[in-house]
């Protein structure tokens, strides 16, 4: 059964892991609220943070290519590896779950939405949204 795209990873993650990720994000924001001179550096770090989808895409492509290369160079049985990995990747696309997901979440990989929540909180602390009566300025702050 397909799940809503924005919530599919967090819905399929153990709540204790979601809570741990949320707490770590809140601790980052709380620390930076007291050290606003470091916010710009953290925003640059968030720009380069790999989200869970990018990790899954990269891992899936890597293992699939390895299976194809081994299948051609060694033994055709290796082609099954590519088939299984892509089956799991399809399952993730439809349901939001696949076997590597719990491992990556335990390692702290966040969804794009979770990363953006930290980004917007830091921008709010920095004062980017103080001119909320001017929608164009708010949209510029969100895009940055």
DSSP file (Angstrom, degrees, kcal/mol; ACC not computed):
  #  RESIDUE AA STRUCTURE BP1 BP2  ACC     N-H-->O    O-->H-N    N-H-->O    O-->H-N    TCO  KAPPA ALPHA  PHI   PSI    X-CA   Y-CA   Z-CA
    1    1 A X              0   0    0      0, 0.0     2,-0.0     0, 0.0     0, 0.0   0.000 360.0 360.0 360.0 122.3    0.0    0.0    0.0
    2    2 A X        -     0   0    0      1,-0.0     2,-0.3    94,-0.0    93,-0.2  -0.319 360.0-153.1 -63.7 145.5    1.5    3.3   -1.0
    3    3 A X        -     0   0    0     91,-1.2     5,-0.1     1,-0.1     2,-0.1  -0.750  34.5 -76.2-114.0 165.5    2.1    5.9    1.7
    4    4 A X    >>  -     0   0    0     -2,-0.3     4,-1.1     1,-0.1     3,-0.9  -0.401  42.3-131.8 -62.0 132.2    2.3    9.7    1.6
    5    5 A X  G >4 S+     0   0    0      1,-0.3     3,-0.6     2,-0.2     4,-0.4   0.876 101.6  51.9 -56.1 -44.7    5.6   10.7    0.1
    6    6 A X  G 34 S+     0   0    0      1,-0.2    -1,-0.3     2,-0.1     4,-0.2   0.773 121.6  31.4 -67.2 -25.2    6.5   13.3    2.8
    7    7 A X  G <> S+     0   0    0     -3,-0.9     4,-2.7     1,-0.1     5,-0.3   0.410  87.2 101.8-112.0   0.4    5.9   10.9    5.7
    8    8 A X  H <X S+     0   0    0     -4,-1.1     4,-1.0    -3,-0.6    -2,-0.1   0.839  85.7  42.9 -64.0 -35.4    6.8    7.5    4.2
    9    9 A X  H  4 S+     0   0    0     -4,-0.4     3,-0.3     2,-0.2    -1,-0.2   0.953 117.7  43.7 -74.8 -49.2   10.3    7.2    5.8
   10   10 A X  H >4 S+     0   0    0      1,-0.2     3,-1.1    -4,-0.2    -2,-0.2   0.859 112.0  54.7 -65.5 -33.2    9.3    8.5    9.3
   11   11 A X  H 3< S+     0   0    0     -4,-2.7    -1,-0.2     1,-0.2    -2,-0.2   0.844 111.8  44.7 -64.8 -33.2    6.2    6.4    9.3
   12   12 A X  T 3< S+     0   0    0     -4,-1.0     2,-0.4    -3,-0.3    -1,-0.2   0.174  99.2  89.9 -98.5  16.5    8.3    3.3    8.6
   13   13 A X  S <  S-     0   0    0     -3,-1.1     5,-0.1    84,-0.1    89,-0.0  -0.916  90.4 -98.3-113.0 140.4   10.9    4.1   11.2
   14   14 A X    >>  -     0   0    0     -2,-0.4     4,-2.1     1,-0.1     3,-0.9  -0.292  32.9-126.8 -52.8 134.6   10.8    3.0   14.8
   15   15 A X  H 3> S+     0   0    0      1,-0.3     4,-2.6     2,-0.2     5,-0.2   0.798 107.8  59.9 -61.1 -29.7    9.4    5.9   16.9
   16   16 A X  H 3> S+     0   0    0      2,-0.2     4,-1.9     1,-0.2    -1,-0.3   0.863 107.1  46.8 -66.9 -33.2   12.4    5.8   19.2
   17   17 A X  H <> S+     0   0    0     -3,-0.9     4,-2.5     2,-0.2     5,-0.2   0.923 111.5  50.2 -72.0 -45.0   14.7    6.4   16.3
   18   18 A X  H  X S+     0   0    0     -4,-2.1     4,-2.5     1,-0.2    -2,-0.2   0.918 111.9  49.5 -55.8 -43.2   12.5    9.3   15.0
   19   19 A X  H  X S+     0   0    0     -4,-2.6     4,-2.8     2,-0.2    -1,-0.2   0.891 109.1  51.3 -64.5 -41.0   12.5   10.7   18.5
   20   20 A X  H  X S+     0   0    0     -4,-1.9     4,-2.3     2,-0.2    -1,-0.2   0.916 111.7  46.8 -62.8 -44.0   16.3   10.4   18.8
   21   21 A X  H  X S+     0   0    0     -4,-2.5     4,-2.1     2,-0.2    -2,-0.2   0.915 112.9  49.8 -63.9 -43.1   16.7   12.3   15.5
   22   22 A X  H  X S+     0   0    0     -4,-2.5     4,-2.6    -5,-0.2    -2,-0.2   0.920 111.1  49.1 -62.2 -44.4   14.2   14.9   16.5
   23   23 A X  H  X S+     0   0    0     -4,-2.8     4,-2.5     1,-0.2    -1,-0.2   0.908 110.1  50.9 -62.4 -42.3   16.0   15.5   19.9
   24   24 A X  H  X S+     0   0    0     -4,-2.3     4,-2.1     2,-0.2    -1,-0.2   0.905 111.3  48.4 -62.9 -40.4   19.4   15.8   18.2
   25   25 A X  H  X S+     0   0    0     -4,-2.1     4,-2.4     2,-0.2    -2,-0.2   0.924 111.4  49.5 -64.4 -44.5   18.0   18.4   15.8
   26   26 A X  H  X S+     0   0    0     -4,-2.6     4,-2.7     1,-0.2    -2,-0.2   0.873 109.4  52.2 -63.1 -37.0   16.4   20.3   18.7
   27   27 A X  H  X S+     0   0    0     -4,-2.5     4,-2.5     2,-0.2    -1,-0.2   0.901 108.9  50.6 -65.8 -40.2   19.7   20.2   20.6
   28   28 A X  H  X S+     0   0    0     -4,-2.1     4,-2.5     2,-0.2    -2,-0.2   0.939 113.2  45.4 -59.4 -47.2   21.5   21.6   17.5
   29   29 A X  H  X S+     0   0    0     -4,-2.4     4,-1.8     1,-0.2    -2,-0.2   0.917 112.8  50.1 -65.4 -43.4   19.0   24.4   17.2
   30   30 A X  H  X S+     0   0    0     -4,-2.7     4,-1.0     2,-0.2    -1,-0.2   0.913 111.9  48.4 -62.5 -42.3   19.1   25.2   20.9
   31   31 A X  H >X S+     0   0    0     -4,-2.5     3,-0.8     1,-0.2     4,-0.5   0.938 112.5  47.8 -61.9 -46.8   22.9   25.3   20.9
   32   32 A X  H 3< S+     0   0    0     -4,-2.5     3,-0.3     1,-0.3    -1,-0.2   0.750 100.4  65.8 -71.1 -22.5   23.0   27.6   17.9
   33   33 A X  H 3< S+     0   0    0     -4,-1.8     3,-0.4     1,-0.2    -1,-0.3   0.855 107.7  42.5 -63.1 -32.6   20.4   29.9   19.4
   34   34 A X  H << S+     0   0    0     -4,-1.0    -1,-0.2    -3,-0.8    -2,-0.2   0.549 121.4  41.8 -87.3  -8.8   23.0   30.7   22.0
   35   35 A X    ><  +     0   0    0     -4,-0.5     3,-2.4    -3,-0.3     4,-0.3  -0.499  64.9 164.1-133.9  63.3   25.8   30.9   19.4
   36   36 A X  G >   +     0   0    0     -3,-0.4     3,-1.3     1,-0.3     4,-0.5   0.714  69.1  71.5 -60.2 -21.0   24.2   32.8   16.5
   37   37 A X  G 3  S+     0   0    0      1,-0.2    -1,-0.3     2,-0.1     4,-0.3   0.682  97.6  51.9 -67.9 -15.0   27.6   33.5   15.0
   38   38 A X  G <> S+     0   0    0     -3,-2.4     4,-2.0    -6,-0.2    -1,-0.2   0.454  83.4  90.3 -97.9  -2.9   27.8   29.8   14.1
   39   39 A X  H <> S+     0   0    0     -3,-1.3     4,-2.6    -4,-0.3     5,-0.2   0.909  83.3  53.5 -62.8 -43.5   24.4   29.7   12.3
   40   40 A X  H  > S+     0   0    0     -4,-0.5     4,-1.8     1,-0.2    -1,-0.2   0.909 109.2  49.2 -59.8 -42.5   25.8   30.5    8.9
   41   41 A X  H  > S+     0   0    0     -4,-0.3     4,-2.0     1,-0.2    -1,-0.2   0.915 111.4  49.5 -61.8 -43.5   28.4   27.7    9.1
   42   42 A X  H  X S+     0   0    0     -4,-2.0     4,-2.4     1,-0.2    -2,-0.2   0.885 107.1  54.5 -65.8 -38.2   25.7   25.2   10.1
   43   43 A X  H  X S+     0   0    0     -4,-2.6     4,-1.5     1,-0.2    -1,-0.2   0.889 108.0  50.1 -62.8 -37.9   23.4   26.3    7.3
   44   44 A X  H  X S+     0   0    0     -4,-1.8     4,-0.9     2,-0.2    -1,-0.2   0.895 109.1  52.0 -65.6 -38.9   26.3   25.5    4.9
   45   45 A X  H >X S+     0   0    0     -4,-2.0     3,-0.8     1,-0.2     4,-0.7   0.909 107.1  52.6 -61.9 -41.3   26.7   22.1    6.5
   46   46 A X  H >< S+     0   0    0     -4,-2.4     3,-0.6     1,-0.2    -1,-0.2   0.838 101.4  61.7 -64.3 -32.1   23.0   21.4    6.0
   47   47 A X  H 3< S+     0   0    0     -4,-1.5    -1,-0.2     1,-0.2    -2,-0.2   0.814 111.9  37.4 -62.3 -29.3   23.4   22.3    2.3
   48   48 A X  H << S+     0   0    0     -4,-0.9     2,-0.2    -3,-0.8    -1,-0.2   0.428  87.7 118.4-104.3   0.9   25.8   19.4    1.9
   49   49 A X    <<  -     0   0    0     -4,-0.7     2,-0.5    -3,-0.6    66,-0.0  -0.496  63.2-130.2 -69.7 131.7   24.1   16.9    4.3
   50   50 A X        -     0   0    0     -2,-0.2    60,-0.4     4,-0.0     2,-0.1  -0.702  21.4-144.1 -82.0 127.1   23.0   13.7    2.5
   51   51 A X     >  -     0   0    0     -2,-0.5     4,-2.0    58,-0.1    60,-0.2  -0.381  28.9 -98.8 -85.2 171.7   19.4   12.8    3.2
   52   52 A X  H  > S+     0   0    0     58,-2.6     4,-2.5     1,-0.2     5,-0.2   0.840 121.4  55.6 -60.3 -36.9   18.2    9.3    3.6
   53   53 A X  H  > S+     0   0    0     57,-0.2     4,-2.7     2,-0.2    -1,-0.2   0.914 107.4  48.9 -65.0 -42.1   16.8    9.2    0.0
   54   54 A X  H  > S+     0   0    0     -3,-0.2     4,-2.5     2,-0.2     5,-0.2   0.900 111.5  50.0 -64.9 -39.3   20.2   10.1   -1.5
   55   55 A X  H  X S+     0   0    0     -4,-2.0     4,-2.8     2,-0.2     5,-0.2   0.928 112.6  46.5 -63.4 -44.8   21.9    7.4    0.6
   56   56 A X  H  X S+     0   0    0     -4,-2.5     4,-2.7     2,-0.2     5,-0.2   0.907 113.2  49.1 -65.1 -41.3   19.4    4.8   -0.5
   57   57 A X  H  X S+     0   0    0     -4,-2.7     4,-2.4     2,-0.2     5,-0.2   0.925 114.2  45.4 -63.2 -44.2   19.7    5.8   -4.1
   58   58 A X  H  X S+     0   0    0     -4,-2.5     4,-2.4    -5,-0.2    -2,-0.2   0.925 115.2  46.6 -66.2 -44.9   23.5    5.7   -4.0
   59   59 A X  H  X S+     0   0    0     -4,-2.8     4,-2.5    -5,-0.2     5,-0.3   0.912 113.1  49.4 -63.5 -42.7   23.6    2.4   -2.2
   60   60 A X  H  X S+     0   0    0     -4,-2.7     4,-2.4    -5,-0.2     5,-0.2   0.930 113.2  46.0 -62.8 -46.1   21.0    0.8   -4.5
   61   61 A X  H  X S+     0   0    0     -4,-2.4     4,-2.6    -5,-0.2     5,-0.2   0.909 113.3  50.3 -64.2 -41.6   22.9    2.0   -7.6
   62   62 A X  H  X S+     0   0    0     -4,-2.4     4,-2.3     2,-0.2    -2,-0.2   0.943 114.4  41.8 -63.5 -49.0   26.3    0.8   -6.2
   63   63 A X  H  X S+     0   0    0     -4,-2.5     4,-2.5     2,-0.2    -1,-0.2   0.881 114.4  52.7 -68.9 -37.0   25.1   -2.7   -5.3
   64   64 A X  H  X S+     0   0    0     -4,-2.4     4,-2.3    -5,-0.3    -2,-0.2   0.938 111.1  46.2 -62.7 -46.3   23.1   -3.1   -8.5
   65   65 A X  H  X S+     0   0    0     -4,-2.6     4,-2.8     2,-0.2     5,-0.2   0.904 111.5  52.1 -63.0 -40.6   26.2   -2.1  -10.6
   66   66 A X  H  X S+     0   0    0     -4,-2.3     4,-2.8    -5,-0.2     5,-0.2   0.922 110.1  49.2 -61.0 -43.1   28.3   -4.5   -8.6
   67   67 A X  H  X S+     0   0    0     -4,-2.5     4,-2.1     2,-0.2    -2,-0.2   0.886 112.3  48.0 -63.3 -39.4   25.8   -7.3   -9.2
   68   68 A X  H  X S+     0   0    0     -4,-2.3     4,-2.1     2,-0.2     5,-0.2   0.926 113.1  47.1 -67.0 -44.7   25.8   -6.6  -12.9
   69   69 A X  H  X S+     0   0    0     -4,-2.8     4,-3.1     1,-0.2     5,-0.3   0.940 115.5  45.0 -62.6 -47.0   29.6   -6.4  -13.2
   70   70 A X  H  X>S+     0   0    0     -4,-2.8     4,-2.7    -5,-0.2     5,-1.4   0.870 111.4  54.7 -64.7 -35.4   30.0   -9.7  -11.2
   71   71 A X  H  <5S+     0   0    0     -4,-2.1    -1,-0.2    -5,-0.2    -2,-0.2   0.868 116.1  37.0 -65.4 -36.8   27.2  -11.3  -13.2
   72   72 A X  H  <5S+     0   0    0     -4,-2.1    -2,-0.2    -5,-0.1    -1,-0.2   0.893 126.6  36.0 -80.6 -41.8   28.9  -10.5  -16.5
   73   73 A X  H  <5S+     0   0    0     -4,-3.1    -3,-0.2    -5,-0.2    -2,-0.2   0.807 133.3  10.1 -85.1 -31.0   32.5  -11.1  -15.3
   74   74 A X  T  <5S-     0   0    0     -4,-2.7     2,-0.4    -5,-0.3    -3,-0.2   0.780 120.7 -14.3-113.5 -75.3   32.1  -14.0  -12.9
   75   75 A X    > < -     0   0    0     -5,-1.4     3,-2.0     1,-0.1     4,-0.3  -1.000  47.9-130.1-145.2 136.1   28.9  -15.9  -12.6
   76   76 A X  G >  S+     0   0    0     -2,-0.4     3,-1.8     1,-0.3     4,-0.3   0.720 101.2  77.2 -61.0 -20.2   25.4  -15.1  -13.9
   77   77 A X  G >  S+     0   0    0      1,-0.3     3,-1.6     2,-0.2     4,-0.4   0.799  81.0  69.2 -60.5 -27.4   24.0  -15.9  -10.4
   78   78 A X  G X> S+     0   0    0     -3,-2.0     3,-1.2     1,-0.3     4,-0.9   0.736  81.7  74.3 -63.5 -21.2   25.3  -12.5   -9.3
   79   79 A X  H <> S+     0   0    0     -3,-1.8     4,-1.9    -4,-0.3    -1,-0.3   0.784  83.6  67.7 -62.8 -25.4   22.6  -10.9  -11.5
   80   80 A X  H <> S+     0   0    0     -3,-1.6     4,-2.9    -4,-0.3    -1,-0.3   0.845  91.6  61.0 -61.9 -32.8   20.2  -12.0   -8.8
   81   81 A X  H <> S+     0   0    0     -3,-1.2     4,-2.6    -4,-0.4    -1,-0.2   0.934 105.2  46.5 -58.9 -46.5   21.8   -9.4   -6.4
   82   82 A X  H  X S+     0   0    0     -4,-0.9     4,-2.4     1,-0.2     5,-0.2   0.904 112.4  51.0 -61.9 -41.7   20.8   -6.6   -8.8
   83   83 A X  H  X S+     0   0    0     -4,-1.9     4,-1.9     2,-0.2    -2,-0.2   0.930 112.4  45.3 -62.2 -47.0   17.3   -8.0   -9.1
   84   84 A X  H  X S+     0   0    0     -4,-2.9     4,-2.4     2,-0.2    -2,-0.2   0.928 113.1  49.8 -63.8 -46.1   16.8   -8.3   -5.3
   85   85 A X  H  X S+     0   0    0     -4,-2.6     4,-2.3     1,-0.2    -2,-0.2   0.924 112.4  46.7 -61.6 -44.8   18.3   -4.8   -4.7
   86   86 A X  H  X S+     0   0    0     -4,-2.4     4,-2.3     2,-0.2    -1,-0.2   0.839 109.3  55.4 -69.1 -30.7   16.1   -3.2   -7.3
   87   87 A X  H  X S+     0   0    0     -4,-1.9     4,-2.2    -5,-0.2    -1,-0.2   0.921 110.1  45.8 -62.9 -43.6   13.0   -5.1   -5.9
   88   88 A X  H  X S+     0   0    0     -4,-2.4     4,-2.3     2,-0.2    -2,-0.2   0.883 111.1  52.7 -65.4 -37.7   13.8   -3.6   -2.5
   89   89 A X  H  X S+     0   0    0     -4,-2.3     4,-2.2     2,-0.2    -2,-0.2   0.886 109.0  49.5 -66.5 -38.0   14.3   -0.1   -4.0
   90   90 A X  H  X S+     0   0    0     -4,-2.3     4,-2.1     2,-0.2     5,-0.2   0.912 109.0  52.8 -64.1 -42.4   10.9   -0.4   -5.7
   91   91 A X  H  X>S+     0   0    0     -4,-2.2     4,-3.3     1,-0.2     5,-0.8   0.905 109.1  49.7 -59.2 -41.6    9.4   -1.4   -2.4
   92   92 A X  H  X5S+     0   0    0     -4,-2.3     4,-1.4     4,-0.2    -1,-0.2   0.913 108.8  52.3 -64.0 -41.8   10.9    1.7   -0.9
   93   93 A X  H  <5S+     0   0    0     -4,-2.2    -1,-0.2     1,-0.2    -2,-0.2   0.867 120.4  33.6 -62.2 -36.0    9.5    3.9   -3.6
   94   94 A X  H  <5S+     0   0    0     -4,-2.1   -91,-1.2     3,-0.1    -2,-0.2   0.919 136.4  17.9 -86.7 -48.0    6.0    2.5   -3.1
   95   95 A X  H  <5S-     0   0    0     -4,-3.3    -3,-0.2     2,-0.3    -2,-0.2   0.689  93.9-120.6-102.4 -22.0    5.8    1.8    0.6
   96   96 A X  S  <<S+     0   0    0     -4,-1.4     2,-0.4    -5,-0.8   -84,-0.2   0.622  79.5  96.9  88.5  13.2    8.6    3.9    2.1
   97   97 A X        +     0   0    0     -6,-0.6    -1,-0.3    -9,-0.1     2,-0.3  -0.990  35.3 153.3-135.5 145.6   10.4    0.9    3.6
   98   98 A X    >>  -     0   0    0     -2,-0.4     3,-1.6    -6,-0.1     4,-0.5  -0.945  55.7 -93.1-158.2 162.0   13.3   -1.4    2.6
   99   99 A X  H 3> S+     0   0    0     -2,-0.3     4,-0.5     1,-0.3     3,-0.4   0.809 120.3  50.2 -53.6 -38.1   15.8   -3.4    4.5
  100  100 A X  H 3> S+     0   0    0      1,-0.2     4,-2.6     2,-0.1     5,-0.3   0.708  90.6  84.0 -74.8 -14.4   18.6   -0.8    4.7
  101  101 A X  H <> S+     0   0    0     -3,-1.6     4,-2.5     1,-0.2     5,-0.2   0.916  88.6  46.8 -56.7 -50.9   16.2    1.9    6.0
  102  102 A X  H  X S+     0   0    0     -4,-0.5     4,-2.2    -3,-0.4    -1,-0.2   0.887 113.6  50.2 -60.2 -36.6   16.3    1.0    9.7
  103  103 A X  H  X S+     0   0    0     -4,-0.5     4,-1.6     2,-0.2    -1,-0.2   0.949 112.5  45.4 -65.4 -48.6   20.1    0.8    9.6
  104  104 A X  H  <>S+     0   0    0     -4,-2.6     5,-2.2     1,-0.2     4,-0.3   0.875 112.6  51.3 -64.5 -37.3   20.6    4.1    7.9
  105  105 A X  H ><5S+     0   0    0     -4,-2.5     3,-1.6    -5,-0.3    -1,-0.2   0.912 107.7  52.3 -66.6 -41.3   18.1    5.8   10.3
  106  106 A X  H 3<5S+     0   0    0     -4,-2.2    -1,-0.2     1,-0.3    -2,-0.2   0.835 104.5  57.5 -61.8 -31.3   19.9    4.4   13.3
  107  107 A X  T 3<5S-     0   0    0     -4,-1.6    -1,-0.3    -5,-0.1    -2,-0.2   0.561 126.3-105.1 -75.6  -7.7   23.1    5.9   11.9
  108  108 A X  T < 5 +     0   0    0     -3,-1.6     2,-0.3    -4,-0.3    -3,-0.2   0.536  62.8 157.1 100.6   7.1   21.3    9.3   11.9
  109  109 A X      < -     0   0    0     -5,-2.2    -1,-0.3   -58,-0.1     2,-0.2  -0.513  27.8-154.1 -69.8 130.8   20.4    9.9    8.3
  110  110 A X        -     0   0    0    -60,-0.4   -58,-2.6    -2,-0.3   -57,-0.2  -0.602  14.6-107.2-105.1 161.9   17.5   12.3    8.1
  111  111 A X     >  -     0   0    0    -60,-0.2     4,-2.0    -2,-0.2     5,-0.2  -0.411  36.0-109.5 -76.4 162.8   14.8   12.9    5.6
  112  112 A X  H  > S+     0   0    0      1,-0.2     4,-2.6     2,-0.2     5,-0.2   0.886 121.7  55.9 -60.1 -37.4   14.9   16.1    3.6
  113  113 A X  H  > S+     0   0    0      1,-0.2     4,-1.9     2,-0.2    -1,-0.2   0.896 106.3  49.3 -62.4 -41.0   11.9   17.4    5.6
  114  114 A X  H  > S+     0   0    0      2,-0.2     4,-1.4     1,-0.2    -1,-0.2   0.880 111.7  48.9 -66.7 -37.8   13.8   16.8    8.9
  115  115 A X  H  X S+     0   0    0     -4,-2.0     4,-2.2     1,-0.2    -2,-0.2   0.919 110.5  51.0 -65.8 -42.8   16.9   18.7    7.5
  116  116 A X  H  X S+     0   0    0     -4,-2.6     4,-2.9     1,-0.2     5,-0.2   0.837 103.2  59.3 -65.6 -33.2   14.6   21.5    6.3
  117  117 A X  H  X S+     0   0    0     -4,-1.9     4,-2.0     2,-0.2    -1,-0.2   0.925 108.5  44.8 -61.1 -43.2   13.0   21.8    9.7
  118  118 A X  H  X S+     0   0    0     -4,-1.4     4,-2.4     2,-0.2    -2,-0.2   0.931 112.5  52.3 -64.7 -43.9   16.4   22.5   11.2
  119  119 A X  H  X S+     0   0    0     -4,-2.2     4,-2.3     1,-0.2    -2,-0.2   0.929 111.5  45.2 -57.9 -47.6   17.3   25.0    8.4
  120  120 A X  H  X S+     0   0    0     -4,-2.9     4,-2.2     1,-0.2    -1,-0.2   0.868 111.0  53.3 -68.0 -35.8   14.1   27.0    8.9
  121  121 A X  H  X S+     0   0    0     -4,-2.0     4,-2.2    -5,-0.2    -1,-0.2   0.922 111.0  47.0 -63.1 -43.0   14.5   27.1   12.7
  122  122 A X  H  X S+     0   0    0     -4,-2.4     4,-2.3     1,-0.2    -2,-0.2   0.890 111.3  50.8 -66.5 -38.7   18.0   28.4   12.3
  123  123 A X  H  X>S+     0   0    0     -4,-2.3     5,-2.8    -5,-0.2     4,-0.9   0.877 109.4  51.4 -65.6 -36.4   16.8   31.0    9.7
  124  124 A X  H ><5S+     0   0    0     -4,-2.2     3,-0.6     2,-0.2    -2,-0.2   0.919 110.3  48.5 -65.6 -42.6   14.1   32.1   12.1
  125  125 A X  H 3<5S+     0   0    0     -4,-2.2    -2,-0.2     1,-0.2    -1,-0.2   0.903 109.2  53.6 -61.7 -40.5   16.6   32.5   14.9
  126  126 A X  H 3<5S-     0   0    0     -4,-2.3    -1,-0.2    -5,-0.2    -2,-0.2   0.702 120.3-113.0 -68.4 -19.2   18.8   34.5   12.5
  127  127 A X  T X<5S+     0   0    0     -4,-0.9     3,-1.3    -3,-0.6     4,-0.2   0.629  71.8 138.1  98.5  15.9   15.8   36.8   11.9
  128  128 A X  T 3 <S+     0   0    0     -5,-2.8     3,-0.3     1,-0.2    13,-0.2   0.735  74.0  46.4 -66.3 -21.4   15.2   35.9    8.2
  129  129 A X  T >  S+     0   0    0     -6,-0.4     3,-0.6    -5,-0.2    -1,-0.2   0.182  75.8 106.0-108.9  17.2   11.4   35.8    8.7
  130  130 A X  T <  S+     0   0    0     -3,-1.3     2,-0.5     1,-0.3     3,-0.3   0.772  76.8  58.0 -69.9 -23.7   10.9   39.1   10.7
  131  131 A X  T >   +     0   0    0     -3,-0.3     3,-2.2    -4,-0.2     7,-0.3  -0.337  65.2 146.4 -98.8  51.9    9.4   40.8    7.7
  132  132 A X  T <   +     0   0    0     -3,-0.6    -1,-0.2    -2,-0.5    -2,-0.1   0.656  60.8  70.5 -66.9 -14.6    6.6   38.2    7.4
  133  133 A X  T 3  S+     0   0    0     -3,-0.3     2,-0.7     1,-0.2    -1,-0.3   0.612  90.7  67.2 -75.5  -8.8    4.3   40.9    6.1
  134  134 A X    X>  -     0   0    0     -3,-2.2     4,-1.7     1,-0.2     3,-0.9  -0.825  69.3-170.5-112.4  91.2    6.3   41.0    2.9
  135  135 A X  H 3> S+     0   0    0     -2,-0.7     4,-2.5     1,-0.3     5,-0.2   0.799  82.5  58.7 -54.4 -34.2    5.7   37.6    1.3
  136  136 A X  H 3> S+     0   0    0      1,-0.2     4,-2.0     2,-0.2    -1,-0.3   0.912 106.6  47.8 -63.9 -40.8    8.5   38.1   -1.3
  137  137 A X  H <> S+     0   0    0     -3,-0.9     4,-2.2     2,-0.2    -1,-0.2   0.888 110.9  51.3 -67.7 -38.2   11.1   38.5    1.4
  138  138 A X  H  X S+     0   0    0     -4,-1.7     4,-2.2    -7,-0.3    -2,-0.2   0.933 110.0  49.2 -63.1 -45.2    9.9   35.4    3.2
  139  139 A X  H  X S+     0   0    0     -4,-2.5     4,-2.0     1,-0.2    -2,-0.2   0.871 109.6  52.4 -63.2 -36.5   10.1   33.4    0.0
  140  140 A X  H  X S+     0   0    0     -4,-2.0     4,-1.5     2,-0.2    -1,-0.2   0.915 109.5  49.3 -64.4 -41.8   13.6   34.7   -0.6
  141  141 A X  H  < S+     0   0    0     -4,-2.2    -2,-0.2     1,-0.2    -1,-0.2   0.881 110.8  50.0 -64.2 -38.3   14.6   33.6    2.9
  142  142 A X  H  < S+     0   0    0     -4,-2.2    -1,-0.2     1,-0.2    -2,-0.2   0.876 110.1  50.5 -68.9 -37.1   13.1   30.2    2.4
  143  143 A X  H  <        0   0    0     -4,-2.0    -1,-0.2     1,-0.2    -2,-0.2   0.797 360.0 360.0 -71.4 -28.8   15.0   29.7   -1.0
  144  144 A X     <        0   0    0     -4,-1.5    -1,-0.2    -5,-0.1    -2,-0.1   0.490 360.0 360.0 -70.0 360.0   18.4   30.7    0.5
